[in-house]
Amino acid sequence: AVALFVCFCASSAFAALIPDRNEKGKYGYVDESGAVVLKHDYNEAYPFTDGMAKVRKGNKWGFIDSQGKEIIEIKYSEIGDWHGDFCKVAVGGKIKDDVLTGAKYGFIDKNGAEVIKPEYDMIGQFSGSVALVKKKDKYGYIDTECRFVIPCEFDGIGSPNERGKKICRCPASGSTTEANTVFTTPKAQLSYRANTPR
């Protein structure tokens, strides 16, 4: 009963912290009575989920806990939503008309470790448990565990066909002659085969 009570109190504490915008346009967090709990030090602030909240200072993003401590350092140009234990982040780039361009993308875990170093030009949305990645005009696929199921070294990769499979043919990277490479993903379990170059 004590454990349940402690758990309930902790959960309620996170729920009670509400993002609040002051007259200067800065964000902080207040409790249900309106009393300030965390100072209005942020340019943007999101509600708490699983004990952490996404915040922005200047043009940098990170995550804080209910004490205002940075769980994920506020250093990223962009930060996405959590997909399980992982979150897409961006470094560098420039913002013009509210659009970030020229950034490099990667993934972090909930400890802040960069499980995929932010060095990729593009990481797409997950579709069927995989996401397209691009680096220096080469393409590959990652899964929802941030593992490369197809290495990022191919000149092109197809999109799902009407049967939910991904099939593509493209030159293999580093080959002196073009190799016909075929990718197939039944039920999003990616595999690939490089045919013998002609």
N, C-alpha and C positions, 0 to 999 in steps of 0.2 A: 504493500500500500504506500509505503514511503517512497519507493522508487517511482511508482506511478505519479505520485504527487509532485515529485521533483521534475519529472519529465513534463508534466502538464504545465508547471510554472515556467519552465524554460521555454516551451513552445509559446505560451501566452506572452512572455516577455518580447519575443521576436514579433509576434502579431501586433503587439501594442505600439511598436515603433512605427510611426507614420511619417512619410516624407512631407516636408512643409516648406513652402516658399515664403521668404520674408519680403518686406517692402523694397529691398535693394535687388531683388531677383535671385538671391542666393538660396540654396536648399540646405536644410538640416533635417533632424528628426525630432518629433514631439511624441509624447504619450497620449493616451486617450483623453486626458484632461486638458491637453493643449500645452502642457509644460515642456519646455525645451530639454531634450535629453542629449542630443548631439548637436553641436553648434552648426550654424548656417555657413559652412565653409565650402560648399560644393556648387558647381554650375548646373549639375543635374543629379538627381537621386531617385532610385527605384525602390519599391517595397522589398522587405526582407523575405527571402525564401531559403529554407534549410539553414537558417542562421547567418546568412550573408546577404548583402545588398550591393548592387552595381551602382557606382558613383562616378561622376566626372569632375575633375579639377582642371580648369583651363581647357586644353584640348586632349587631355589624357584620362584614360579610364582604368578602373580597378574594382576590387571588391573589399568591403569592410565588414567587421562583425558588429554586434550590438553595443560594443564599447567604443566604436570608432576606430579600432585597430585595423590596419590594412592586412587583410588575409591574402589578397592578390595585389601586389604592388601597383599603385596608380602610375602606370608608365606606358600604357598601350594607346595607340591612335584610335583603335576601335576594339570593341569586345562584344561577342555575341551572347546568345543564350546557351545554357548548359544542355548538352545532349548526353544524358547519363552522367558520367564522371568527367566529361571533356567539354571544352569551350573554345571556340575559334577566336583568335586575337590577331591584331594587325600592329605593325610597327612602321614608323616612318610615313612617308607620303605627305600630301598636302590636301587641305579641304578647300573646295571651291564650290559655291552654291550648295552647301550642305552635303557635298559628295566627296568622299575620300578617294584620291587617285594616287597611283605610284607607290602604294604601300606594299609591304611583304606580309604574308599570312602564315599562321601556324596554329597549333593547338596547345592548350595548357590543361593540367588536371587541377583538382580542387586543393592541392597543396601548393599550386603556383608553378610546378615544374613544367617546363616546355617539352612536352612529349613529342611534338613535331615542331622543330625550330622554325620560327617565323622568317622564312627565306623563300617562300613560294609566291609567285606573281598572282595566283588565283587559287582559291579553294571553293568549289561550288557547294550547293545545297545537297544534303543527303537525299538520295533517291534509291529505294530498295536496299537500304543498308550500306550503300557506297556513295562516295563523293569524288568528283573529278578534281584533279590537281594539275597545276601548270607551273613550270619553272623553265625560264629561258627557252620558250617555244617547244618544250617537251611536255608530254602528258602522261598521267598515270591515274590510279585509283587508290583511295584509302577506304577502310571500313570504319564502322562506328567505334571500334576499339583503337583507332588511330594507327592501324597497321597498314603498310603498303601491300595491297593484294595484287597490284600490278605496278611495277617500278616506274618512276617518273622519268622515262627515257625514250618515249615513242613520239613520232611526229604527228600522230593523230589517233583519236579513239572515237568510236561510234557511240551513238545514243541508243537507248532501249528500242527494240522493235515491237511490233504489236503482240508478240508472245512474251514480252517481258525480258527478253534476252538482249545482251549487248554483244554486237558483232562488229568488228572493224578490221580493216586491212590497211596497213601502213608500213612505210619503210622502217626497218629496225635500226635503232641508233647505233652508230659506230660501224656499221656494215659497209664494206667497200662496194657491195652490190645490193640491190634492193631485195630484202627478204619479205615474203608475204606473211604477215603476222595476223593471227585470228584470235579474237577474244570472245569467249562465251560465258554468260553468267546465268545459268538456270537457278531460279530462286535466289538471286543476288550472290551466289557463291562463285566468285570470279576465278577463272583459270585462263591460262593463255598458252598458245602453242606457236612457235616460230617455225614456219615451213622452211625446208632447205632452199637456199637461194638458187635461182635458175642460172 
